[in-house]
Amino acid sequence: MGTKTFAIIKPDAVKNGYTGKIYDRILQAGFNILSAKLLKMTNEQAEGFYNVHRERPFFNDLVEFMTSGPCMVLALEKSNAVAAWRETIGATNPDEAKENTIRKDFASNVQENAVHGSDSDENAEKEIAFFFTDAELLTN
């Protein structure tokens, strides 16, 4: 159980003006924000980040969506961070997400689901390192 996880407030949520509301949910859930960046992903960044899905039929649509506008990438800290963040965001499909989760409240559909969350401690470390240098991460 690691103490770090990675999150993205996706382009749909940024475009719809939900960044501040989601940021507030992060803080209310007890996460420390180690770093955050507002950026517009390049095709190269999106293809590299989602490379694990390259052979899937939705890969090109995912890259197009993630490069369609600004997003916010975040490194978060909390005990058992990956599981805690996944509980905070809810199921990928907002129709299946529990009440008061980020995806239930802010996602439009499975594709435009407002946020990303790491699925394991190992992937959290890789995903944080993809967008942040060690010098960019706050330490206590």
C-alpha positions in Angstrom: 0.0 0.0 0.0 1.8 3.0 -1.3 1.3 6.6 -0.3 1.3 8.2 -3.8 -1.1 8.1 -6.7 -1.5 9.9 -10.0 -4.6 11.7 -11.2 -5.7 13.6 -14.3 -8.6 16.0 -14.4 -9.5 15.3 -18.1 -10.3 17.7 -20.9 -14.1 17.3 -20.5 -14.0 18.2 -16.8 -11.7 21.2 -17.5 -13.9 22.4 -20.4 -17.0 22.1 -18.2 -15.5 24.2 -15.4 -15.2 21.4 -12.9 -11.4 21.7 -12.1 -11.9 23.7 -8.9 -14.8 21.4 -7.7 -12.7 18.3 -8.3 -9.7 19.9 -6.7 -11.9 20.6 -3.6 -13.0 16.9 -3.6 -9.3 15.9 -3.6 -8.6 18.0 -0.5 -11.9 16.9 1.2 -10.8 13.3 0.7 -7.7 14.0 2.7 -5.1 13.9 -0.1 -2.0 16.1 0.0 -1.2 17.5 -3.5 2.5 17.0 -4.2 2.4 18.7 -7.6 -0.1 19.8 -10.2 0.2 21.1 -13.8 -2.3 22.5 -16.2 -1.3 21.4 -19.7 -2.5 20.5 -23.1 -1.2 17.0 -23.9 0.6 16.6 -27.2 -0.1 13.5 -29.4 3.3 12.2 -28.4 2.5 12.5 -24.6 -0.9 11.0 -25.0 0.3 8.1 -27.1 3.2 7.4 -24.7 1.0 7.7 -21.6 -1.7 5.4 -22.9 0.8 3.1 -24.8 -0.6 0.1 -22.8 -3.9 0.5 -24.8 -2.2 0.9 -28.2 -3.7 -2.3 -29.6 -7.2 -1.6 -28.3 -9.9 -0.3 -30.7 -10.4 2.8 -28.6 -6.8 3.9 -28.6 -7.0 6.6 -31.3 -10.2 8.0 -29.9 -8.6 8.2 -26.4 -5.5 10.0 -27.8 -7.8 12.4 -29.7 -9.9 13.1 -26.6 -6.9 13.6 -24.3 -5.3 16.1 -26.7 -8.6 17.9 -27.3 -8.0 20.5 -24.6 -6.3 21.3 -21.4 -6.1 18.8 -18.5 -4.6 18.9 -15.1 -2.1 16.3 -14.0 -1.6 15.7 -10.3 0.6 13.7 -8.0 -1.3 13.0 -4.8 -0.3 11.6 -1.4 -2.3 9.7 1.2 -2.1 6.4 3.0 -3.2 3.6 0.6 -3.4 6.4 -2.1 -4.3 4.3 -5.1 -7.3 2.6 -3.5 -8.4 5.8 -1.8 -8.3 7.8 -5.0 -10.2 5.1 -6.9 -12.9 5.0 -4.3 -13.1 8.8 -4.5 -13.5 8.9 -8.3 -15.9 5.9 -8.6 -16.5 3.4 -11.4 -15.3 4.2 -15.0 -18.9 4.2 -16.1 -20.6 7.1 -14.3 -23.9 5.3 -14.5 -22.4 2.6 -12.3 -20.5 4.9 -10.0 -21.6 5.3 -6.4 -23.3 8.5 -5.3 -21.0 11.4 -4.3 -18.1 10.1 -6.3 -16.3 12.4 -8.8 -17.4 10.4 -11.9 -21.0 10.2 -10.7 -21.2 13.9 -10.2 -19.0 15.2 -13.1 -18.6 12.6 -15.8 -20.7 12.5 -19.0 -20.1 8.9 -20.1 -17.6 6.1 -20.2 -15.3 8.0 -22.6 -15.7 11.4 -21.1 -15.4 10.3 -17.5 -13.8 13.5 -15.9 -10.8 11.9 -14.2 -8.0 9.3 -14.4 -6.7 7.3 -11.5 -3.7 4.9 -11.3 -4.7 1.3 -11.0 -1.7 0.1 -8.9 1.1 1.4 -6.8 3.6 0.4 -9.6 1.6 2.3 -12.3 1.2 5.3 -10.0 5.0 5.7 -9.7 5.4 5.3 -13.5 2.6 7.8 -14.2 3.9 10.3 -11.8 7.4 10.0 -13.3 5.9 10.5 -16.8 4.7 14.0 -16.0 6.8 15.2 -13.0 10.5 15.3 -12.2 11.5 14.6 -8.6 12.3 18.3 -8.2 8.7 19.1 -9.0 7.3 17.0 -6.2 6.8 18.5 -2.8 8.2 16.5 0.1 7.4 16.8 3.8 
